[in-house]
Amino acid sequence: MSFERWGSLTKPQWMRQGKYRFDRFRRYLRFLGFFAGLEAFMKLRILPWNGRRASISYDSSKIRFSIRREMADVITFEQTLIWRDYDIEFTSPIMTILDCGANIGCSPIYFAERFPNAEILAVEPEKANFELLSNNTTGWGGVKLLNAAVWRDSTTVSLVNPGATSNSFRFSDSAGLQSGQVDGFDIPYLMARQGWDHIDIVKLDIEGAEYALFSGDYKRWLDRISVLIVEIHESDSSTDIRAVLEMEPFAHFVQGENDIYVRADDRRAVGCENG
């Protein structure tokens, strides 16, 4: 925020902004380690953005993480690894995770660090994002990658908005689109590919493609998952995803931008823990 905007704030607004920024800084130190957190905060929030990418690290892993110096990447990084949007308390072991919309690798790294014994399939359709995802997950055991879109069936999909920010690319199977074509696969195919008959966590952050997913035969895979973490984006689709899921045997709560659904007869997730 510029000095001019700080000067235009009322005292309560100034205090709220100050508290928010201090809490963000504190979380960088808490979750990345003191020196790695200080380095990352300085590079992403304080120092001028010279160059196309910043290289940061975790104290816990000693593995470097590359992030583009653009606000969309910073927001994705902070939502996942600083504000910890996926911090949910689990009461049973987590062994299989399908990460749909893995972007530049923040979410699979979060899951791999938290659940080191889990098998993780990270799926990302956009080419430049997938390149960073591949680089950033090198060295994280258990993470497998797939450059594809998650869809209602197996088909070819195309990029609808190539000029969008890196965390908001959308894909479609509409005829006539040629940009950024990539394979689309349904979740049963991905399960068979991994040799899974059950998934402990399915995370969906697929920029509107969740409507295509739930317009298909979703019962083929929904009955075989324990926890669904989904960011439901605005859409003019006739499919009401929340209404669909209310009809299923899931407990529901909201954390950050995500709707969390936990199978009622499983109860392995009991709430958030990211305070």
C-alpha positions in Angstrom: 0.0 0.0 0.0 1.4 3.4 -0.9 2.1 6.2 1.6 -0.7 8.2 0.0 -3.2 5.4 0.7 -1.9 5.0 4.2 -2.5 8.7 4.8 -6.1 8.5 3.6 -7.0 5.8 6.1 -9.0 6.4 9.3 -7.3 5.4 12.6 -9.4 2.1 12.9 -8.6 1.3 9.3 -4.9 2.0 9.8 -4.8 -0.2 12.9 -6.6 -3.1 11.1 -4.1 -2.8 8.1 -1.2 -2.7 10.5 -2.4 -5.7 12.5 -3.0 -7.7 9.2 0.5 -6.9 7.9 2.2 -7.7 11.1 0.3 -11.0 11.4 1.3 -11.9 7.8 5.0 -11.2 8.6 4.7 -13.3 11.8 3.3 -16.2 9.8 6.2 -16.0 7.3 8.6 -16.5 10.2 6.4 -19.2 11.9 5.7 -21.4 8.9 8.9 -21.0 6.9 11.4 -20.7 9.7 13.0 -17.5 10.9 15.7 -17.0 8.3 13.8 -18.5 5.4 10.7 -16.5 6.4 12.6 -13.3 6.7 14.2 -13.9 3.3 10.9 -14.7 1.6 9.1 -11.7 3.1 11.8 -9.3 2.1 11.8 -10.7 -1.5 8.1 -10.8 -2.0 6.8 -7.9 0.1 9.6 -5.4 0.7 12.3 -5.3 -1.9 11.8 -4.1 -5.5 10.9 -6.8 -7.9 14.0 -7.0 -10.0 14.0 -10.0 -12.3 11.3 -12.5 -13.3 11.5 -14.9 -10.4 12.3 -15.0 -6.7 14.0 -18.1 -5.1 12.9 -18.8 -1.5 13.2 -21.8 0.8 11.9 -23.6 3.8 14.1 -24.1 6.9 12.4 -27.5 7.4 13.2 -28.8 3.9 16.3 -26.9 2.6 14.6 -27.1 -0.8 14.4 -23.9 -2.9 11.1 -22.8 -4.3 10.8 -20.5 -7.3 8.0 -18.0 -7.6 7.3 -15.5 -10.4 7.4 -11.9 -9.3 3.7 -11.3 -10.0 1.0 -10.7 -7.5 -1.1 -13.8 -8.6 1.8 -16.1 -7.6 2.4 -14.2 -4.3 -1.3 -14.6 -3.4 -1.3 -18.3 -4.2 1.9 -18.8 -2.2 0.5 -16.9 0.8 -2.9 -18.4 0.8 -1.5 -21.9 0.9 1.8 -21.7 2.8 1.4 -18.6 5.0 -2.4 -18.3 5.7 -2.6 -22.1 5.5 -6.0 -22.4 3.8 -5.7 -26.2 3.8 -4.9 -26.6 7.5 -7.6 -29.0 8.6 -7.4 -31.3 11.6 -7.4 -35.0 10.6 -8.0 -37.8 13.0 -7.0 -40.7 10.6 -3.9 -41.2 8.5 -3.9 -39.5 5.0 -2.4 -41.8 2.4 -3.9 -40.6 -1.0 -4.4 -37.1 -2.2 -5.6 -35.8 -5.6 -4.6 -32.2 -6.0 -6.6 -30.7 -9.0 -5.3 -27.3 -10.0 -1.8 -27.6 -8.5 -0.7 -24.3 -10.1 3.0 -23.6 -9.3 3.3 -26.3 -6.6 2.3 -24.6 -3.3 -0.5 -27.0 -2.5 1.3 -30.3 -3.3 4.3 -29.1 -1.3 2.0 -28.2 1.6 0.4 -31.7 1.5 3.8 -33.5 1.0 5.3 -31.7 4.0 2.3 -32.4 6.2 1.7 -35.9 5.0 5.1 -37.3 4.1 3.8 -40.9 3.7 1.0 -39.9 1.3 0.8 -40.6 -2.4 0.0 -37.3 -4.1 -1.1 -36.8 -7.7 -0.8 -33.1 -8.7 -2.7 -32.1 -11.8 -2.2 -28.8 -13.6 -3.3 -27.9 -17.2 -1.5 -24.6 -18.0 1.9 -25.0 -19.5 3.9 -22.3 -17.8 2.3 -23.1 -14.4 3.2 -26.8 -14.9 6.8 -25.9 -15.7 7.1 -24.2 -12.3 5.2 -27.0 -10.6 7.7 -29.5 -12.0 10.7 -27.4 -10.8 9.2 -26.7 -7.4 8.3 -30.2 -6.5 11.6 -31.8 -7.4 12.9 -33.5 -4.3 9.5 -33.9 -2.7 8.9 -37.7 -2.4 5.5 -39.0 -3.1 4.4 -36.2 -5.5 3.5 -37.3 -9.0 2.7 -34.8 -11.7 0.3 -34.7 -14.7 0.0 -31.9 -17.2 -3.8 -32.2 -17.8 -7.2 -30.8 -16.9 -9.7 -32.5 -14.6 -12.9 -32.8 -16.5 -16.2 -34.7 -16.6 -14.9 -37.2 -19.2 -11.7 -37.9 -21.2 -11.4 -35.3 -23.9 -9.3 -32.4 -25.2 -9.8 -29.0 -23.6 -8.5 -25.6 -24.6 -7.5 -22.4 -22.8 -10.3 -19.9 -22.8 -8.5 -16.8 -21.4 -4.8 -16.9 -22.3 -4.3 -13.3 -21.0 -5.5 -14.1 -17.5 -3.4 -14.0 -14.4 -1.6 -17.2 -13.6 -4.1 -18.3 -10.9 -7.2 -17.8 -13.0 -6.8 -19.7 -16.3 -10.0 -21.4 -17.5 -10.4 -24.2 -19.9 -13.3 -25.4 -22.1 -14.2 -28.4 -24.3 -16.2 -26.1 -26.6 -15.6 -26.7 -30.3 -13.5 -24.1 -32.2 -11.1 -23.3 -29.4 -7.4 -24.0 -30.2 -5.3 -22.1 -27.6 -3.4 -24.0 -25.0 -4.9 -27.4 -25.8 -4.4 -30.2 -23.2 -5.8 -33.5 -22.4 -8.8 -33.6 -19.9 -9.4 -36.6 -17.7 -12.2 -37.6 -15.3 -11.4 -38.6 -11.7 -12.1 -42.3 -12.2 -9.5 -42.4 -14.9 -7.0 -40.6 -12.6 -7.8 -43.1 -9.8 -7.2 -46.1 -12.1 -4.0 -44.5 -13.4 -2.7 -44.4 -9.8 -4.1 -47.7 -8.8 -6.4 -46.1 -6.2 -9.9 -47.4 -5.3 -10.3 -44.7 -2.7 -9.0 -41.1 -2.1 -8.6 -39.6 1.3 -8.5 -36.0 0.0 -9.6 -34.5 -3.3 -8.7 -30.8 -3.6 -10.4 -28.8 -6.4 -9.2 -25.4 -7.3 -9.9 -25.5 -11.1 -11.2 -22.1 -11.9 -14.8 -23.0 -12.9 -14.1 -26.5 -14.3 -15.7 -27.8 -11.1 -19.1 -27.1 -12.9 -18.1 -29.4 -15.8 -16.9 -32.0 -13.3 -20.2 -32.0 -11.5 -22.3 -32.0 -14.6 -21.0 -35.4 -15.4 -21.4 -38.7 -13.6 -19.9 -37.5 -10.4 -21.3 -40.4 -8.3 -18.6 -42.6 -9.9 -15.9 -40.9 -7.9 -17.7 -38.9 -5.1 -18.7 -42.1 -3.3 -15.0 -43.1 -3.1 -13.5 -40.1 -1.4 -13.4 -39.1 2.3 -12.7 -35.4 2.2 -13.4 -32.9 -0.6 -11.8 -29.4 -0.5 -13.3 -27.2 -3.3 -13.1 -23.6 -4.2 -16.4 -22.9 -5.9 -16.0 -20.0 -8.4 -18.7 -17.7 -9.8 -20.4 -19.1 -12.9 -23.6 -18.9 -14.9 -23.7 -22.7 -14.9 -27.1 -24.3 -14.1 -25.2 -26.8 -11.9 -25.5 -25.9 -8.2 -22.5 -27.6 -6.7 -23.4 -26.9 -3.1 -27.0 -28.1 -3.6 -25.6 -31.3 -5.1 -23.2 -31.9 -2.2 -25.9 -31.2 0.4 -27.7 -34.3 -0.9 -24.7 -36.4 -0.2 -23.6 -37.8 3.2 -21.1 -35.1 4.0 -20.5 -32.8 6.9 -19.8 -29.3 5.6 -17.8 -26.3 6.8 -16.1 -23.3 5.2 -12.4 -22.3 5.6 -11.0 -19.3 3.7 -12.2 -19.5 0.1 -12.8 -23.3 0.4 -15.8 -25.4 1.1 -14.8 -28.5 3.0 -16.9 -31.6 2.8 -16.2 -34.6 5.0 -17.9 -37.9 4.6 -20.2 -38.3 7.6 -19.5 -42.0 8.2 -15.7 -41.3 8.0 -15.2 -38.1 10.1 -11.4 -38.1 9.6 -11.4 -34.3 9.3 -12.9 -32.4 12.3 -12.2 -28.7 11.6 -9.6 -26.1 11.0 -6.4 -25.6 12.8 -4.7 -22.5 11.2 -5.1 -19.9 13.8 
